[in-house]
Amino acid sequence: MSCTMFWNGTPIPFRNGESVANALLIAGISQFGTAFAGQPRAVFCGIGLCQGCLIRADGCLTEACLLAARDGLHLSPEAGGSDV
Amino acid sequence: MSDAPVIVVGGGPAGLSAATEIARAGLKVLLVDQGQALGGAVHRQPIPSVKSVASAAQKRRWDGVMAALAAQTDKIKICLSTRFCGLDHTGAVLLGGAINQLIRPRALVLALGARETVQPRPGWTLVGVETVGSFQTRLKTTGQAPAGRILLAGSGPLLLALGAELTRLGNPPAAIIEAGRPFNHPLTALRLPFSYWAEACQYIIRLRLAGVPILNASHLTAIRSDSGHLLAEVETPHGHKQFTIDHIGLHDGIRPNDIGLPDCAALPVIRVGDCHEALGARAAIADGRAGGAALAAQLLGRPAPAADPEIKRQRDAQARLAQIYTHNGAERLHHLPGDTVICRCEARSVDDLRALGPSPTARQLRLDGRFAMGPCQGRFCADWVNQLSGTKPPQSGIGAARWPARPIAVADLLAATDDTLGDIL
């Protein structure tokens, strides 16, 4: 397993067992999108309560802090509009 | 029906201890957790390639929980990456994720832990501002401190704990901004259990040796974004200070994570650990055991077990801690600038709240104000909206318990297999 996922097509390495949020933060990506009122989507509570880190993962809207990173996962920012 | 498992939600110390006791009494348990590993927040385990940063005392506590669980594994099925979505009035439980099912369990144990309270401040929605607990769980799983300068602000011993851990991992915080005056209550502090003392001393010594300033009776009043950094404005008893940093950790205490959990007449439901009463990890084990044993006794028609004195001991200790850290920071809510965001989900501000007029009803707050209507369901705004608008939770205020427990995708709802039909037919 190469332990690589993709953020907007850019390869992001991760360690086995790491969450998508942690792998992105370690790779220097801290804004995951923009919520519909214009506020940035980013990690806030880190435990799945605040819904601040919503991200598109293989097309599905989900919390980056709860999602396990996996090989070949395609991530993209969520630009609001269709909120949850 | 008697063959149905008891569902325990939450794989932290409380949930695991409850599951152990229920299984010990002879009942089947299905334990689910949304995470990728057991541990919960306080005992969050490192990813496989990383060495644990837990203290010796924390490791002992966790090993004890896991050893007790290991003796009952034949009766406990554990499903990770599985979320509890809610409970309907018929007693059916919806699970999502690795298990996507509607199940009618024999009983439900909610061990969902705590949520952090974080007081709103101008700029608290900026990227780089997180809760102290968020930094702590990341540090525990990845074994590394974030790069860049970090400021910790708010109130409570968790600020010292994270500060000490960051220091140990080579990135001491720029400062700790504490709203209370914890060192002004020596007599109350003396009555804390020894383990609290030992822990606090370790943290303070490590922080002092690293030269981390601990500013008491001080408040982080505003955060601004400035050429790739964060500018933090701090009020201290000796004047105003400004910090240029990269990350800010905020924490103003913990509350039970009990939003979206209405009671259900059709099913025995109990809450254990911080989800029941936010008393911390030590009490969570005792409360999980007591709650699990009492539930099993109820289901099997046996006499209720005696109460565990440890819970009262921890309740007293937490009350003393609250006294030690007491401060008037909540009054600052009433003097926030009008454009300060209160509701993080929908960016609703103090002015939006004031526009609803004096004494708005819960209905006005929700429908006109849009407060507590976002995906966090009021977990991070309801307390402040209720305080600012003078309403009282949970009956008249916002943030009252109602379905669901978390946002659910329609696709997941449609894909869920319904295992309750057999009961009805």
HADDOCK unambig.tbl for C-alpha pairs under 7 A between the chains (distance, minus, plus):
assign (segid A and resid 16 and name CA) (segid B and resid 47 and name CA) 6.92 0.50 0.50
assign (segid A and resid 16 and name CA) (segid B and resid 48 and name CA) 6.88 0.50 0.50
assign (segid A and resid 17 and name CA) (segid B and resid 47 and name CA) 5.21 0.50 0.50
assign (segid A and resid 17 and name CA) (segid B and resid 48 and name CA) 6.72 0.50 0.50
assign (segid A and resid 18 and name CA) (segid B and resid 47 and name CA) 6.30 0.50 0.50
assign (segid A and resid 22 and name CA) (segid B and resid 138 and name CA) 6.83 0.50 0.50
assign (segid A and resid 30 and name CA) (segid B and resid 127 and name CA) 6.75 0.50 0.50
assign (segid A and resid 31 and name CA) (segid B and resid 127 and name CA) 6.43 0.50 0.50
assign (segid A and resid 37 and name CA) (segid B and resid 346 and name CA) 5.79 0.50 0.50
assign (segid A and resid 37 and name CA) (segid B and resid 347 and name CA) 6.10 0.50 0.50
assign (segid A and resid 39 and name CA) (segid B and resid 347 and name CA) 6.93 0.50 0.50
assign (segid A and resid 40 and name CA) (segid B and resid 127 and name CA) 6.70 0.50 0.50
assign (segid A and resid 42 and name CA) (segid B and resid 127 and name CA) 5.94 0.50 0.50
assign (segid A and resid 43 and name CA) (segid B and resid 130 and name CA) 6.60 0.50 0.50
assign (segid A and resid 44 and name CA) (segid B and resid 129 and name CA) 6.69 0.50 0.50
assign (segid A and resid 44 and name CA) (segid B and resid 130 and name CA) 4.21 0.50 0.50
assign (segid A and resid 44 and name CA) (segid B and resid 131 and name CA) 5.86 0.50 0.50
assign (segid A and resid 44 and name CA) (segid B and resid 134 and name CA) 6.67 0.50 0.50
assign (segid A and resid 45 and name CA) (segid B and resid 130 and name CA) 6.20 0.50 0.50
assign (segid A and resid 45 and name CA) (segid B and resid 131 and name CA) 5.36 0.50 0.50
assign (segid A and resid 45 and name CA) (segid B and resid 133 and name CA) 6.85 0.50 0.50
assign (segid A and resid 45 and name CA) (segid B and resid 134 and name CA) 5.04 0.50 0.50
assign (segid A and resid 46 and name CA) (segid B and resid 134 and name CA) 4.39 0.50 0.50
assign (segid A and resid 47 and name CA) (segid B and resid 134 and name CA) 6.89 0.50 0.50
assign (segid A and resid 49 and name CA) (segid B and resid 376 and name CA) 6.12 0.50 0.50
assign (segid A and resid 50 and name CA) (segid B and resid 376 and name CA) 4.88 0.50 0.50
assign (segid A and resid 51 and name CA) (segid B and resid 375 and name CA) 6.24 0.50 0.50
assign (segid A and resid 51 and name CA) (segid B and resid 376 and name CA) 5.80 0.50 0.50
assign (segid A and resid 66 and name CA) (segid B and resid 35 and name CA) 6.32 0.50 0.50
assign (segid A and resid 68 and name CA) (segid B and resid 36 and name CA) 6.91 0.50 0.50
assign (segid A and resid 84 and name CA) (segid B and resid 407 and name CA) 6.94 0.50 0.50
